[in-house]
Amino acid sequence: MFEKYGIDSIKGLEFGLYTLGDHIADPATGKRVSPQERIQQFIEMAKLADQAGLDVFSIGESHQEYFVSQAHAVILAAVAQATKNIRISSASTIVSTSDPVRIYENFATLDLISGGRAEIIGGRASRVGLFDLLGYDLQDYEALFEEKFALLNLINDSQGEPINWEGEYRAPLKDAVVLPEPVQEKLPIWRAVGGAPASAIKAGMQGVPMYLAGLGGPMTSYKRTIDAYRDALSYSGYNPEEYPVALAGFLLIAEDSQQALRQYYPSINEGMMRTNGQGFQKRAFAQGVDPRSIMNIGSPQQIIEKILQQHELFGHQRYVGQMDFGGVPFNVIMKNIDIIGEEILPAIRKYTKPDKEDTK
């Protein structure tokens, strides 16, 4: 049912990883790897995730200090060459400050390189320094995204046919043919939503899949956002059962929840401080071990139980975890990918895999 969006419904809940591409020192040692080594870490993460049987690997785009993912599509191309099966996605591509024609060209090319595994998650930017850097007015934040995201989808729908289009923030397109044509009939294009219902409602009115990111808070607040999205789909004449939802957020694995809090809080706090200018309140982070929290922190069994609880509540089709952030040691990340493949993923698939009758 969701195959046109890159979702394999037969597997049950899909499981992936994402990195924002940050480049921050390990807070325990104060040491930071070189930019070259950091990019190689992304590629190695993707390779191991592919070998472990995960479904998707994503890299975000950012244009400020403490990041090396400014050219995220280039890094994703290297990931495509190094992997065989895992789907490859942005997390997210900042549509507001990019030309939709160039976005499509880059990701259609990535689709060709990867053999039909590319996806786009279109976002508006939570870090806004790139507006000045790339020559855009921050006052046009919402309008830029809405116009360019609509054009990106129009290009994707054209499938190589001439396009005529006119807008406010880009030169008109007159009988324009945008190439190359990807391997997939259309590129899966998701709309990134930060948690507030307003953007989710717009995603539903547009009839596009939703990628919902959550840093923290109770699951119930995200349930309201997902419900608003599906209500907007119905109101706009779309069938909500045909549009997938992805949930993304912190995934931090240790022997137990208390060890996870001790081990990861310094990195998460440092990462938020460096990239957003404000740390992560310790009490709010500690609430992440609560069974009602959207954050997945704790032992493998605790994480399995929480992800299954989220799936029962939300009915989403994909979960994408962030554990590579704020200088978490790379050996810890690699070990945890092994744990995901050996312990977490089999359990998730066992309990979310649909009956054969449901997939007919």
C-alpha positions in Angstrom: 0.0 0.0 0.0 2.8 2.4 0.8 5.4 1.1 -1.7 5.3 4.3 -3.7 6.7 6.1 -0.7 9.5 3.6 -0.1 7.7 1.7 2.6 7.8 -2.1 2.5 4.4 -3.0 4.2 5.3 -6.7 4.4 8.0 -6.0 7.0 5.8 -4.3 9.6 7.2 -1.2 11.2 10.3 -0.1 9.4 13.3 0.9 11.5 16.0 3.4 10.5 18.7 5.7 11.8 19.5 9.4 11.1 22.3 11.8 11.9 22.1 15.6 11.6 25.7 15.6 10.5 27.0 17.4 13.6 30.7 17.6 14.3 31.2 18.0 18.1 33.9 16.9 20.5 33.3 14.0 22.8 32.4 15.9 26.1 34.2 13.2 28.2 37.5 13.6 26.4 37.3 17.0 24.7 38.6 15.4 21.5 37.1 16.0 18.1 37.8 14.0 15.0 38.7 15.7 11.8 35.9 16.7 9.3 37.2 13.9 6.9 36.9 11.3 9.7 33.5 12.5 10.7 32.1 12.1 7.2 33.7 8.6 7.0 31.8 7.8 10.3 28.5 8.5 8.5 29.4 6.1 5.7 30.5 3.4 8.2 27.3 3.8 10.2 25.3 3.3 7.0 27.3 0.3 6.0 26.8 -1.4 9.3 23.1 -0.5 9.4 22.7 -2.0 6.0 24.4 -5.2 7.1 22.3 -5.3 10.2 19.1 -5.2 8.1 17.8 -1.8 9.0 15.5 -0.2 6.5 16.6 3.5 6.1 19.6 5.7 6.8 19.3 9.5 6.7 21.6 12.5 6.9 20.5 16.1 7.6 21.5 19.3 6.0 23.0 22.2 8.0 25.1 25.2 7.1 26.6 26.4 10.4 29.5 25.8 12.8 29.7 22.3 14.4 28.4 20.5 11.3 29.9 18.8 8.3 26.7 18.1 6.4 26.4 21.2 4.3 26.6 19.1 1.1 24.4 16.2 2.5 23.5 14.9 -1.0 27.1 14.4 -1.8 27.6 12.4 1.4 24.5 10.4 0.6 26.0 9.5 -2.8 29.0 8.1 -1.0 26.6 6.1 1.3 24.8 4.8 -1.8 28.1 3.4 -3.2 29.0 1.8 0.1 25.6 0.1 0.7 23.3 -2.4 -1.1 19.8 -2.5 0.3 19.1 0.2 2.8 17.1 3.2 1.7 18.9 6.5 1.6 17.3 9.8 2.7 17.8 13.3 3.8 16.9 14.3 7.3 16.0 16.9 6.2 16.7 18.8 3.0 16.1 22.5 3.6 13.7 23.3 0.7 13.3 26.9 1.7 16.8 27.9 0.8 17.4 25.6 -2.1 16.2 25.6 -5.7 13.6 22.8 -6.2 15.1 22.0 -9.6 18.5 21.4 -8.1 17.1 19.3 -5.3 15.3 17.1 -7.7 18.3 16.8 -10.0 20.5 15.8 -7.0 18.2 13.2 -5.6 17.1 11.8 -8.9 20.9 11.3 -9.6 21.2 9.7 -6.1 18.4 7.4 -7.0 20.3 6.3 -10.1 23.5 5.8 -8.2 21.7 3.8 -5.5 19.6 1.7 -7.8 16.3 3.2 -6.7 16.8 3.7 -2.9 16.6 7.6 -2.6 14.1 9.6 -0.7 13.7 13.3 0.2 12.4 14.7 3.5 11.6 18.4 2.9 12.1 20.7 5.9 12.0 24.4 6.7 15.1 24.6 9.0 15.2 24.7 12.8 18.5 26.5 12.6 18.0 29.7 10.6 21.5 31.0 10.1 21.5 29.6 6.5 19.0 32.2 5.4 21.6 35.0 5.6 24.4 32.7 4.4 22.5 31.7 1.2 20.9 35.1 0.6 17.3 34.7 1.7 15.0 36.8 3.9 14.1 35.1 7.1 10.8 37.0 7.1 9.8 34.8 4.1 10.4 31.7 6.2 6.9 30.1 5.7 6.2 31.4 2.2 9.5 30.2 0.8 9.0 26.7 2.0 5.4 26.4 0.9 6.1 27.7 -2.6 9.3 25.6 -3.1 7.9 22.4 -1.6 4.9 22.6 -3.9 7.2 23.1 -6.9 9.4 20.2 -5.9 6.3 17.9 -5.8 5.2 19.3 -9.1 8.5 18.5 -10.7 8.4 15.0 -9.2 4.9 14.5 -10.6 5.9 15.6 -14.1 8.0 12.5 -14.7 10.1 14.2 -17.4 7.2 16.0 -19.1 7.5 19.8 -19.7 6.6 22.1 -16.8 5.1 25.6 -16.9 5.1 27.3 -13.5 5.3 30.8 -12.1 5.8 31.9 -8.5 7.2 34.7 -6.3 10.6 33.4 -5.1 12.0 31.8 -8.3 12.2 32.6 -12.0 9.3 31.0 -14.0 9.6 27.6 -15.7 8.6 27.6 -19.3 8.2 24.2 -21.0 11.0 23.1 -18.7 12.0 19.4 -18.6 13.8 18.5 -15.4 16.2 15.5 -15.6 17.4 12.9 -15.0 14.5 10.5 -14.6 15.0 8.4 -11.4 14.9 4.6 -11.2 11.7 4.9 -9.1 8.6 6.0 -10.9 8.6 9.0 -8.5 10.9 9.9 -5.7 9.3 9.5 -2.3 9.0 13.1 -0.9 8.0 13.5 2.8 7.2 16.7 4.6 9.1 17.2 7.8 7.0 18.3 10.8 8.4 19.4 14.1 5.5 18.5 16.4 3.0 21.4 16.1 -0.3 20.4 14.4 -0.3 23.4 12.0 2.4 22.0 9.8 0.9 18.5 10.0 -2.4 19.9 8.8 -0.7 21.4 5.8 1.0 18.1 5.0 -2.5 16.5 5.1 -4.0 19.1 2.9 -1.2 18.6 0.4 -1.6 14.8 0.4 2.1 14.0 1.2 3.6 11.6 3.7 4.6 13.1 7.1 7.9 12.7 8.9 7.3 13.8 12.5 10.3 14.6 14.6 10.1 14.8 18.4 12.9 15.8 20.8 10.8 15.1 23.9 7.5 15.3 25.7 4.6 12.9 26.2 3.4 10.6 23.4 -0.1 12.0 23.7 0.9 15.4 22.3 2.3 13.7 19.2 -0.8 11.6 18.9 -2.8 14.9 18.5 -0.4 16.0 15.7 -0.8 12.7 13.9 -4.6 12.8 14.3 -4.6 16.3 12.9 -2.6 15.1 9.9 -5.0 12.3 9.2 -8.1 14.4 9.7 -6.6 16.9 7.2 -6.0 14.1 4.7 -9.7 13.1 5.0 -11.0 16.6 4.8 -8.9 17.2 1.6 -10.3 14.1 -0.1 -7.3 11.7 0.5 -7.5 8.3 2.1 -5.4 8.4 5.4 -4.7 4.7 5.0 -2.7 5.4 1.9 -0.3 7.9 3.4 2.5 6.8 5.7 3.8 8.5 8.9 7.4 8.3 10.1 8.4 9.1 13.7 11.9 10.3 14.5 13.6 11.0 17.8 16.3 10.1 20.2 17.3 6.5 20.5 19.8 5.9 23.3 20.7 2.3 24.2 22.5 1.0 27.4 22.2 -1.9 29.8 19.5 0.0 31.7 17.8 3.3 31.8 19.9 4.9 34.5 23.1 4.0 32.7 21.6 5.4 29.5 20.9 8.7 31.3 24.4 8.9 32.7 26.1 7.9 29.5 24.3 10.1 27.0 23.2 13.2 28.8 26.5 15.0 28.5 26.5 14.5 24.7 22.9 15.5 24.2 23.3 18.6 26.4 26.6 19.6 24.6 25.1 18.9 21.2 22.0 21.1 21.9 24.2 23.8 23.4 26.6 23.9 20.4 24.0 23.6 17.6 21.0 25.4 19.1 22.5 27.7 21.6 20.7 26.2 24.6 21.3 23.0 26.4 18.9 20.2 27.2 17.5 20.6 30.7 18.6 17.6 32.8 15.2 17.0 34.4 13.5 17.0 31.0 16.1 14.5 29.6 15.5 12.2 32.6 11.8 12.1 31.8 12.8 10.3 28.6 12.9 7.0 30.5 9.2 7.4 31.4 7.1 4.9 29.5 4.9 7.8 28.3 7.8 9.8 26.8 8.4 10.0 23.1 12.2 9.5 23.7 13.5 6.0 23.5 16.1 5.7 26.2 17.1 2.6 28.1 17.8 -1.1 27.7 17.1 -3.0 24.5 14.0 -4.5 26.1 12.8 -1.2 27.4 13.2 0.3 23.9 11.4 -2.6 22.2 8.4 -2.1 24.6 8.3 1.6 24.1 8.5 1.5 20.3 5.8 -1.1 20.2 3.7 1.1 22.5 4.2 4.0 20.2 3.3 1.9 17.2 0.1 0.8 18.9 -0.8 4.4 19.7 0.2 6.1 16.4 -0.2 3.4 13.8 2.9 4.8 12.0 4.8 2.9 9.4 8.5 3.9 10.1 10.6 4.7 13.1 13.9 6.5 12.7 16.2 6.9 15.7 18.9 9.5 16.4 21.8 8.3 18.5 24.7 9.9 16.7 24.7 13.4 18.3 26.8 15.6 20.5 30.1 13.6 20.3 28.7 10.2 21.4 31.8 7.9 20.9 31.7 6.2 17.6 32.4 2.7 19.0 29.3 3.1 21.2 27.2 3.9 18.1 28.6 0.9 16.2 27.9 -1.4 19.1 24.4 -0.2 19.3 23.7 -0.8 15.7 24.7 -4.4 16.3 22.2 -4.5 19.2 19.5 -3.1 17.0 20.1 -5.7 14.3 20.4 -8.6 16.7 17.8 -7.8 19.4 15.6 -4.9 18.7 14.8 -5.2 15.0 13.7 -8.9 15.1 11.3 -8.1 18.0 9.8 -5.1 16.3 9.2 -7.0 13.1 7.8 -10.0 14.9 5.1 -7.9 16.6 4.3 -5.4 13.9 4.4 -7.6 10.8 0.9 -7.6 9.2 -1.1 -10.7 8.6 -0.9 -12.0 5.0 -4.6 -11.1 4.6 -3.8 -7.5 5.5 -1.3 -7.1 2.7 -3.4 -8.4 -0.1 
